Amino acid sequence: MTSEAGKTSQFEIVRREDFSDVTYLLEIRHPAMAKAAKPGQFVIVMEHEHGERIPLTLADFDPDRGTVTLVVQAVGKTTKEMQQRCRVGTSLHALVGPMGIPSRVGHARKVVCVGGGLGVAPVYPQARAHKEAGAYVIGVVGFRSRDLMFWEDEFRAVCDEFIVCTDDGSEGIKGVVTAGIEQAIAHHDDIDEVVAIGPPIMMKFCAETTRPHGVSTVVSLNPVMVDGTGMCGGCRVRVGDQVKFACVDGPDFDGHSVDFDDLMARLQRFRASEADALERWQESCRVRAEAEAQESVAAPLVDTRPAADR
């Protein structure tokens, strides 16, 4: 794969898989990052030269293949643009990482790894790492319905127990992931730690579910980031009586100490800007599609028959 400048791309997309109409997987060639990556770390991606920098938690990494894997949900302008343009054989403009402090693994004998929605992807390498370290691993995953599930076989391969929760009851427990946590706690009184990754509201209620039981709970925060070095301050979060930066102090934090209400309020501040960016991009796509359609209609017909047959 070569870029327009003729240079070999370092960030070629070698595999893509679509899990639903909004969720897709990208496997990217990056041998150095694949060797360096650890569970819990993230990368910052730029799809093209003038694109937005967005943080994405690593969903997998394979040193033997020399690849890293991202699972993306198309919810905003950049992720929708990536969904449209990122195909096998294309490449990302920039892929920086691995960033953040790796998750602490090897200290717990029994761990519950909880993923909700898109959080299912980044909790997988954590479950695998805990299993490889000798822990008893209980996996809890949550989806809106059975149709949106992915990586079931991968989780079953690294989990001693696997609990599925769906909003509509089409698979496993009907309800959210906290029902799965409660089931695990009811059957095991020796759980050392719960690791929860997903939307802020989900992680908040996971922490509240474990708090009465005194079970240590780790959450992975992914707020708005710009530089990923702690300089911009966009990813600051309140943890206890301190202000932390998710990019350099995290992304893992004590779920019982995170001020989730403050985190969610900060995320809401960018909603108008995000909606405006998405609307402008969708309008540019519409205008471009209409222009291409008009050019196609206006193009003169060319008779491709041999001259003798005309």
Buried (B, 14 or more C-beta within 10 A) or exposed (E): BEEEEEEEBBBBBBEBEEBBEBBBBBBBBBBEBBEBBBBBBBBBBBBBEEBBBBBBBBBBBBBEBBBBBBBBBBBBBBBBBBBEEBEEEBBBBBBBBBBBBBBBBEEBEBBBBBBBBBBBBBBBBBBBBBBEBEBBBBBBBBBEEBEBBBBBEBBEEBBEBBBBBBEEEBBBBEBBBBBBBBBBBEEBEEBBBBBBBBBBBBBBBBBBBBEEEEBBBBBBBBBBBBBBEBEBEBBBBBBEEEEBBBBBBBBBBEBBBBBBEEBBEBBEEBEEEBEEBBEEBEEEEEEEEEEEEEEEEEEEEEEEEEEEEE
